């Protein structure tokens, strides 16, 4: 229903950090691309399934009579899980090469000392 709003918000904030900060630019570039891809993909999915339309009420899957709690739950829980899983995937992609490199150097060092 509205799960795309949290990854979209994170993508916008990461884009601002990418533009405004030289310090974090290299670190967050891939995460920024992943968040934008996720947000665009989710918006496209919601448009294709008819849950998001470009005229009022915009979110057709949300019943305003039921209150805003269902909308907030969808954004926080579903959008949060999507955002956290993307962040975990990004951290694995970022950290794995460093760990592999450290592990390889640990295996090589003892053999070099023996020579």
Secondary structure, DSSP 8 states (H G I E B T S, - for coil): --THHHHHHHHHHHHHHHHH-SSSHHHHHHHHHHHHHHHHHHHHHHHHTTSB-SSTTSBTT--GGG-SHHHHHIIIIIHHHHHHHHHHHHHHHHHHHHHHHHHHHHHHHHHHHH-
